[in-house]
Amino acid sequence: MIRREEFDQLLVPTYNPSSFLPVRGLGSRLWDREGRERIDFTSGIAVNVLGHAHPQLLDALRGQAGELWHVSNGFTNEPVLRLARRLVDATFAERVFFCNSGAEANEAAFKLARRIGFDRRGADCYEIVAATGSFHGRSLFTVSVGGQPAYSSGFGPAIGGIHHVSFNDLEALRAVVTERTCAVVLEPVQGEGGVVPAAPGYLQAVRELCDQHGALLIFDEVQTGVGRTGELYAYQHYGVVPDLLTSAKGLGGGFPIGALLTRAELAAHFSPGTHGTTYGGNPLACAVAERVISLVDTEEMRARVAQRHAQFVERLTTLAERYGVFEAPRGLGLLLGCPLRDAWKGQARMLAGRAGEAGVLLLQAGPDVLRFAPSLIIEPEVIDEGLDRLEQVLRVLTESPA
C-alpha cells in the first residue's frame, strides 16, 4: 500500500504535504484509503472551481481522450479554437496564448510587455513595477517579479529592472513609474500576500497612471479568475480593463492549463518564433477548460457565488467575535482571508493543521492569515458543516483551563 512516508523517500522535498493522503474526491469532500473524510475549503488552492469529479468535466475529458490528445504547434486543433473563442467573447481580449500554468502565463505576459516596450520605445523601456507581497509564479523571472524575498533569495542574482512598491499605495507607485516602465503588474486581490483586495479607486488610478506613461497594465488573475470573485474575472468586478490578463488555476477545473489574454495590437508583437510552449493549447486541457467556462460564466453561478460569500462572511464573522482567534474575513466572492489577531500571529499553519485533523481543509496566506477558497458550487449545508468543524477547533484552543 502506498503511504505518505514514501513522499519523503522518493520526491524532491519542495513540499511538506499533510499526513492525510486523499485517494478520492467528490464535490467538496475528499477521502483517504481508510475512508477518512475531509471537507475541502481549499479546492486545490482555488483550482477545482467545480469541485471534485464534476460529471460534465469527466464527460468533456473522456470525450476528447477518445479523439485527440496532443499535436505539435505546427498544427492547431478544434478544442483550442473553441476555448479561445469563448474567452474572447466573454472578456476584453481579442487574442489568447495558451500554456500550462500560471507561472507560464505570467512569464509570457512579462516577456510580451518587455518586447512591446523594446519595439515601441527602445532598449531602455524594460522596467516592471510590481507590488510587495505579490506572487506571480516560481520561474526565475516570475519569482523575481513577485514581491516576496522568501521565494526569490538564494538563486543567484535576481532579474534586473524590477521595482516593488506597497500594494494599494498610489503615491509609492507614482514615484517609480517612468518612461522606462514597460508594465505595472498587480493582482486585483493579493492571494499569497494575505487575501488583500485592491482599495476602491486604486486600480482605476493605476490604469490612468499607466496610460500617462505609456506603460502596460497587467492583471495577474491566476487566482482571482474563472468566477472566484463572483465575476468571470475580477477586473469586471472593478470595472478596470487591463492590457494583459493572465489566467490559470480554475481555468481547467483541475486540469493543468494557463492563458494570456490581450488585444490584437499587443499580441502582434509576439510574431512566430518569439515565444512558445510544447503543450500549450493541448486538446485535452482545452476541451475541459471550455466546459469549465461554459458552466462558470453564467448569471446563475454569479448569484450562487454571491450567496455563498454572504454565508461564509456571516459565519466567519460570528466565529471571529466569539473566539477572538482571527478578524472578520476580507476578500471577494469565494476568495476570503481571516487575519489572525496579535496573540495568534504566525500560527496559520498550525491552525490549518488542527482544522484538517478535525475534518476541514483550510489554506494559509502567509503565516498570519487563514484563507478560504472552496469550490464555487459548494452546498450551503457543507459550508455549515465545515465551519462547525472549524468551530470545534477554535473552542478547544481557546477554552479556559479547568
C-alpha positions as CSV (number, residue, x, y, z in Angstrom):
1,M,0.0,0.0,0.0
2,I,1.2,3.5,-0.8
3,R,1.9,5.6,2.3
4,R,2.6,9.3,2.9
5,E,6.1,8.4,4.1
6,E,7.1,7.4,0.5
7,F,7.0,11.1,-0.4
8,D,10.0,11.7,1.8
9,Q,11.8,8.8,0.3
10,L,11.1,9.4,-3.4
11,L,10.2,13.0,-4.1
12,V,12.3,16.2,-4.1
13,P,11.4,17.9,-0.8
14,T,9.9,21.1,-2.3
15,Y,6.7,20.5,-0.4
16,N,5.8,19.2,3.1
17,P,2.4,17.6,2.5
18,S,-0.1,16.7,5.2
19,S,-0.3,13.2,6.6
20,F,-3.8,13.0,5.0
21,L,-3.4,11.2,1.7
22,P,-6.5,11.7,-0.4
23,V,-7.4,9.0,-3.0
24,R,-10.9,10.0,-4.0
25,G,-12.8,13.3,-4.2
26,L,-16.5,14.1,-4.9
27,G,-18.0,17.6,-4.8
28,S,-16.4,19.3,-1.8
29,R,-15.3,16.2,0.0
30,L,-12.1,14.1,0.0
31,W,-11.4,10.6,1.3
32,D,-8.3,8.7,2.1
33,R,-7.6,4.9,1.6
34,E,-9.0,4.2,5.1
35,G,-12.2,6.1,4.3
36,R,-11.5,9.1,6.5
37,E,-13.3,12.1,5.1
38,R,-12.4,15.9,4.9
39,I,-14.5,18.8,3.8
40,D,-12.4,20.8,1.3
41,F,-12.4,24.6,1.6
42,T,-9.2,24.8,-0.5
43,S,-10.3,23.4,-3.9
44,G,-6.6,22.7,-4.6
45,I,-5.6,26.3,-3.9
46,A,-8.5,27.8,-5.9
47,V,-8.2,25.3,-8.7
48,N,-11.2,22.9,-8.5
49,V,-13.8,25.6,-9.1
50,L,-16.4,23.0,-9.8
51,G,-15.3,20.6,-7.0
52,H,-14.0,17.1,-7.4
53,A,-15.1,14.7,-10.1
54,H,-17.7,17.0,-11.7
55,P,-19.7,14.8,-14.2
56,Q,-19.6,17.4,-17.0
57,L,-15.8,17.8,-16.7
58,L,-15.4,14.0,-16.7
59,D,-17.6,13.9,-19.8
60,A,-15.5,16.5,-21.6
61,L,-12.2,14.8,-20.8
62,R,-13.4,11.3,-21.7
63,G,-14.9,12.5,-25.0
64,Q,-11.7,14.3,-26.0
65,A,-9.4,11.5,-24.9
66,G,-11.0,9.2,-27.5
67,E,-10.3,11.7,-30.3
68,L,-7.0,13.6,-30.0
69,W,-4.6,14.0,-27.1
70,H,-1.7,16.1,-28.5
71,V,-0.4,17.6,-31.7
72,S,2.6,19.9,-32.1
73,N,2.1,23.6,-32.5
74,G,2.8,23.1,-36.2
75,F,-1.0,22.4,-36.2
76,T,-3.9,23.9,-34.5
77,N,-6.9,21.9,-33.1
78,E,-10.6,22.3,-32.6
79,P,-10.7,22.5,-28.8
80,V,-8.2,25.3,-28.6
81,L,-10.1,27.3,-31.1
82,R,-13.4,26.8,-29.3
83,L,-11.9,27.8,-25.9
84,A,-10.2,30.8,-27.4
85,R,-13.5,32.0,-29.0
86,R,-15.3,31.5,-25.7
87,L,-12.7,33.6,-23.8
88,V,-12.6,36.3,-26.4
89,D,-16.4,36.6,-26.4
90,A,-16.5,36.8,-22.6
91,T,-13.7,39.3,-22.0
92,F,-11.9,42.4,-23.3
93,A,-9.5,40.2,-25.1
94,E,-9.0,39.7,-28.8
95,R,-6.2,37.2,-28.7
96,V,-5.2,34.3,-26.4
97,F,-2.0,32.5,-25.8
98,F,-2.3,29.1,-24.1
99,C,0.2,27.5,-21.8
100,N,0.2,25.1,-18.9
101,S,0.3,27.1,-15.6
102,G,0.0,30.5,-14.0
103,A,3.8,30.9,-13.9
104,E,4.0,30.3,-17.7
105,A,1.1,32.7,-18.3
106,N,2.9,35.4,-16.3
107,E,6.2,34.6,-17.9
108,A,4.6,35.2,-21.3
109,A,3.0,38.4,-20.1
110,F,6.3,39.8,-18.8
111,K,8.2,38.8,-21.9
112,L,5.5,40.3,-24.1
113,A,5.5,43.6,-22.1
114,R,9.3,43.9,-22.5
115,R,9.1,43.1,-26.2
116,I,6.4,45.8,-26.7
117,G,8.5,48.3,-24.7
118,F,11.5,47.5,-26.9
119,D,9.5,47.8,-30.1
120,R,7.8,51.0,-29.2
121,R,10.4,52.9,-27.2
122,G,13.7,51.1,-27.4
123,A,16.0,49.0,-25.3
124,D,15.7,51.2,-22.2
125,C,12.0,50.5,-21.8
126,Y,12.1,47.3,-19.9
127,E,11.3,48.0,-16.2
128,I,8.4,46.3,-14.5
129,V,6.7,47.5,-11.3
130,A,5.0,45.0,-9.0
131,A,3.6,45.0,-5.5
132,T,5.3,44.0,-2.3
133,G,3.7,40.7,-1.1
134,S,2.7,39.7,-4.7
135,F,3.1,36.2,-6.0
136,H,3.4,35.5,-9.8
137,G,5.0,32.1,-10.1
138,R,8.1,30.1,-9.5
139,S,10.2,30.5,-12.6
140,L,13.2,32.8,-12.2
141,F,11.5,35.7,-14.0
142,T,8.2,35.4,-12.2
143,V,9.7,34.8,-8.8
144,S,11.8,38.0,-9.3
145,V,8.7,40.0,-10.2
146,G,6.9,38.6,-7.2
147,G,7.3,40.7,-4.1
148,Q,8.3,38.0,-1.6
149,P,12.0,37.6,-1.0
150,A,11.5,34.3,0.8
151,Y,10.7,32.8,-2.7
152,S,13.4,34.6,-4.7
153,S,16.5,34.7,-2.5
154,G,19.2,32.0,-2.8
155,F,19.0,31.6,-6.6
156,G,21.7,34.0,-7.6
157,P,21.2,37.5,-9.0
158,A,17.5,38.4,-9.5
159,I,16.4,39.5,-12.9
160,G,17.0,43.3,-13.1
161,G,14.7,46.2,-13.9
162,I,12.0,45.2,-11.4
163,H,10.7,47.5,-8.7
164,H,8.4,46.8,-5.8
165,V,6.1,49.1,-4.0
166,S,3.4,48.6,-1.4
167,F,0.1,47.4,-2.6
168,N,-2.7,50.0,-2.6
169,D,-0.1,52.8,-2.2
170,L,-0.7,55.0,-5.3
171,E,1.9,57.6,-4.3
172,A,4.6,55.0,-4.0
173,L,3.7,53.7,-7.4
174,R,3.8,57.2,-8.9
175,A,7.3,57.7,-7.6
176,V,8.7,54.7,-9.6
177,V,6.8,54.7,-12.8
178,T,8.8,56.4,-15.5
179,E,9.3,56.4,-19.3
180,R,11.5,53.3,-18.7
181,T,8.5,51.4,-17.3
182,C,7.1,48.9,-19.7
183,A,4.4,47.5,-17.4
184,V,2.8,47.5,-14.0
185,V,1.6,44.1,-12.8
186,L,-0.9,43.7,-10.0
187,E,-3.2,41.0,-8.5
188,P,-6.7,42.6,-8.1
189,V,-6.8,40.7,-4.8
190,Q,-3.4,39.6,-3.5
191,G,-3.7,35.9,-2.7
192,E,-0.4,34.7,-1.2
193,G,0.1,38.1,0.2
194,G,-2.8,37.7,2.6
195,V,-6.0,37.9,0.6
196,V,-5.9,41.7,0.3
197,P,-8.3,43.3,-2.2
198,A,-7.4,46.4,-4.1
199,A,-8.8,49.5,-2.4
200,P,-11.7,51.3,-4.0
201,G,-10.4,53.6,-6.8
202,Y,-6.9,52.2,-6.7
203,L,-6.9,50.1,-9.8
204,Q,-8.6,52.9,-11.8
205,A,-5.9,55.3,-10.7
206,V,-3.2,52.8,-11.7
207,R,-4.9,52.5,-15.1
208,E,-4.7,56.2,-15.6
209,L,-1.1,56.3,-14.4
210,C,-0.1,53.6,-16.9
211,D,-1.9,55.5,-19.7
212,Q,0.0,58.7,-18.8
213,H,3.4,57.0,-19.1
214,G,2.6,54.6,-21.9
215,A,3.1,51.6,-19.7
216,L,1.0,48.4,-19.9
217,L,-1.3,47.3,-17.1
218,I,-1.1,43.6,-16.4
219,F,-3.6,41.9,-14.1
220,D,-2.5,38.6,-12.7
221,E,-5.8,36.8,-12.3
222,V,-4.4,33.3,-11.9
223,Q,-6.2,33.0,-8.5
224,T,-9.0,35.6,-8.9
225,G,-10.2,34.4,-12.3
226,V,-12.8,32.0,-13.5
227,G,-15.6,33.0,-11.2
228,R,-13.6,33.1,-8.0
229,T,-14.6,36.7,-7.1
230,G,-18.2,36.5,-8.4
231,E,-17.4,37.7,-11.9
232,L,-15.7,35.6,-14.6
233,Y,-12.6,37.8,-14.0
234,A,-12.0,40.3,-11.1
235,Y,-11.3,43.2,-13.5
236,Q,-15.1,43.0,-14.4
237,H,-15.9,43.4,-10.7
238,Y,-13.7,46.6,-10.5
239,G,-14.6,48.0,-13.9
240,V,-11.0,48.5,-14.9
241,V,-9.7,46.9,-18.1
242,P,-6.1,45.7,-18.2
243,D,-3.9,45.4,-21.3
244,L,-2.8,41.9,-20.4
245,L,-4.5,39.4,-18.2
246,T,-3.2,36.0,-17.0
247,S,-5.4,33.1,-16.1
248,A,-4.8,29.5,-14.8
249,K,-5.8,27.6,-11.7
250,G,-9.6,27.5,-12.0
251,L,-9.4,27.7,-15.8
252,G,-9.0,23.9,-16.2
253,G,-11.1,23.0,-13.1
254,G,-8.1,20.8,-12.0
255,F,-6.6,20.0,-15.4
256,P,-3.4,22.0,-16.0
257,I,-3.8,24.9,-18.3
258,G,-2.9,28.6,-18.4
259,A,-3.7,31.5,-20.6
260,L,-2.6,35.1,-21.5
261,L,-5.3,37.3,-22.8
262,T,-4.7,40.6,-24.6
263,R,-5.7,42.8,-27.5
264,A,-4.7,42.1,-31.1
265,E,-2.4,45.1,-31.5
266,L,-0.3,44.0,-28.5
267,A,-0.4,40.3,-29.4
268,A,1.2,41.2,-32.8
269,H,4.5,41.9,-31.0
270,F,4.8,38.1,-30.4
271,S,5.5,37.1,-34.0
272,P,6.0,33.4,-34.9
273,G,9.0,32.0,-33.1
274,T,9.3,34.7,-30.4
275,H,7.6,32.6,-27.7
276,G,6.1,29.2,-27.4
277,T,5.4,26.1,-25.3
278,T,5.2,22.4,-26.4
279,Y,2.0,21.6,-24.5
280,G,0.2,25.0,-24.8
281,G,-3.2,24.5,-26.4
282,N,-3.3,20.8,-25.6
283,P,-6.6,19.4,-26.8
284,L,-7.4,17.6,-23.6
285,A,-6.8,20.7,-21.4
286,C,-8.7,23.0,-23.8
287,A,-11.7,20.6,-24.0
288,V,-12.0,20.6,-20.2
289,A,-11.4,24.3,-19.9
290,E,-14.1,25.1,-22.4
291,R,-16.6,23.1,-20.4
292,V,-15.5,24.9,-17.2
293,I,-16.1,28.3,-18.8
294,S,-19.5,27.3,-20.1
295,L,-20.5,26.3,-16.6
296,V,-19.0,29.2,-14.7
297,D,-19.8,32.1,-16.9
298,T,-23.5,32.3,-16.1
299,E,-25.7,34.6,-14.1
300,E,-26.8,31.6,-12.0
301,M,-23.2,31.0,-11.0
302,R,-22.6,34.7,-10.2
303,A,-25.7,34.6,-7.9
304,R,-24.5,31.3,-6.3
305,V,-21.1,32.8,-5.5
306,A,-22.7,35.9,-4.0
307,Q,-24.9,33.7,-1.8
308,R,-22.0,31.5,-0.6
309,H,-19.9,34.6,0.0
310,A,-22.6,36.0,2.3
311,Q,-22.9,32.7,4.1
312,F,-19.2,32.4,4.7
313,V,-18.8,36.1,5.8
314,E,-21.7,35.8,8.3
315,R,-20.4,32.6,9.9
316,L,-16.8,33.6,10.0
317,T,-17.6,37.0,11.4
318,T,-19.5,35.2,14.2
319,L,-16.6,32.9,14.9
320,A,-14.2,35.9,14.9
321,E,-16.3,37.7,17.5
322,R,-16.9,34.5,19.6
323,Y,-13.4,33.2,19.9
324,G,-11.0,36.1,19.2
325,V,-8.5,34.0,17.1
326,F,-8.9,35.9,13.9
327,E,-10.5,39.0,12.5
328,A,-13.6,39.1,10.3
329,P,-13.0,38.0,6.7
330,R,-11.8,40.1,3.9
331,G,-11.8,39.4,0.2
332,L,-14.2,39.0,-2.7
333,G,-16.5,36.2,-3.7
334,L,-15.1,32.8,-2.6
335,L,-11.6,34.1,-2.0
336,L,-11.6,35.1,1.6
337,G,-8.9,35.6,4.3
338,C,-9.2,35.9,8.0
339,P,-6.2,37.8,9.5
340,L,-5.0,36.3,12.8
341,R,-5.2,38.5,15.9
342,D,-2.0,39.5,17.6
343,A,-1.9,36.6,20.1
344,W,-2.2,34.1,17.2
345,K,0.1,35.7,14.6
346,G,2.5,33.3,13.0
347,Q,0.2,30.3,13.7
348,A,-1.8,30.0,10.5
349,R,-0.1,26.7,9.6
350,M,-0.8,25.3,13.0
351,L,-4.5,26.3,12.8
352,A,-4.9,24.9,9.3
353,G,-3.3,21.6,10.5
354,R,-5.6,21.4,13.5
355,A,-8.6,22.1,11.3
356,G,-7.5,19.3,9.0
357,E,-7.4,16.9,11.9
358,A,-11.0,17.9,12.7
359,G,-12.1,17.2,9.2
360,V,-12.0,20.5,7.3
361,L,-9.2,21.6,4.9
362,L,-8.1,25.2,5.0
363,L,-5.3,27.2,3.4
364,Q,-3.0,29.8,4.8
365,A,-2.0,33.0,3.0
366,G,1.3,33.6,4.7
367,P,1.8,32.9,8.4
368,D,-0.8,35.3,9.6
369,V,-3.9,34.7,7.5
370,L,-6.3,31.7,7.1
371,R,-7.5,31.5,3.6
372,F,-10.8,30.0,2.3
373,A,-11.1,29.2,-1.4
374,P,-13.8,26.5,-1.7
375,S,-15.4,25.3,-5.0
376,L,-17.9,27.7,-6.5
377,I,-20.7,25.1,-6.2
378,I,-20.2,24.1,-2.6
379,E,-23.5,23.4,-1.0
380,P,-24.8,25.6,1.9
381,E,-25.1,22.7,4.2
382,V,-21.5,21.6,3.5
383,I,-20.3,25.2,4.3
384,D,-22.1,25.0,7.7
385,E,-20.7,21.5,8.4
386,G,-17.2,22.6,7.6
387,L,-17.4,25.7,9.7
388,D,-18.9,23.7,12.6
389,R,-15.8,21.6,12.5
390,L,-13.6,24.7,12.5
391,E,-15.6,26.0,15.5
392,Q,-14.7,22.8,17.4
393,V,-11.0,23.6,16.9
394,L,-11.4,27.2,18.0
395,R,-13.3,26.1,21.1
396,V,-10.7,23.7,22.2
397,L,-7.9,26.1,21.5
398,T,-9.5,29.0,23.4
399,E,-11.3,27.3,26.3
400,S,-10.1,28.4,29.7
401,P,-8.0,25.9,31.8
402,A,-10.1,23.9,34.3
